[in-house]
Amino acid sequence: MDISYPCGKDVVERVLPHRDPFLWVTRIVACEPGESVTAELDVDPALPLFAGHFPGRPVLPGVVIMEALAQAASFCILVARGAEGSVGFLTGIDGAKFRRQVLPGETLRLSARIAKSSSRMCVAEVEASVDGQTCASATHKYVLAQAGE
């Protein structure tokens, strides 16, 4: 697939199998397939999850931040392999640190560097930030599978 960067959600949906309400990448800013990716998530204040996390003090859950990072890294890996539509199952999160809350209306920058990529296992160093401030970081591990496996 020939992709020009930056690209929007329409291209993201051609590569990733995720769909709303569980697609957590708004756009890809830059990508070196198989090497690194920079993506963004516009944190919509109307997301229903904010009603319960937390009432009166809404914060994007850390698990959603980790999922958004996994989706961005998977995009980078799938494009490199020409494996659009395959699934990157998250199998491990090592050394996760959460340093700053992510609030409704903010744009979360998602960065991943692919540290290892074999036929089925991939490892990525990931970081999420807002306005240059690190919100979360971790080492992710993924197993790749064709949709339906």
Secondary structure as UniProt FT lines:
FT   HELIX           9..15
FT   TURN            20..21
FT   STRAND          27..32
FT   TURN            33..35
FT   STRAND          36..42
FT   TURN            45..46
FT   HELIX           48..51
FT   TURN            55..56
FT   HELIX           62..81
FT   TURN            84..85
FT   STRAND          87..98
FT   TURN            104..105
FT   STRAND          107..117
FT   STRAND          121..130
FT   TURN            131..132
FT   STRAND          133..145
FT   TURN            147..148
//
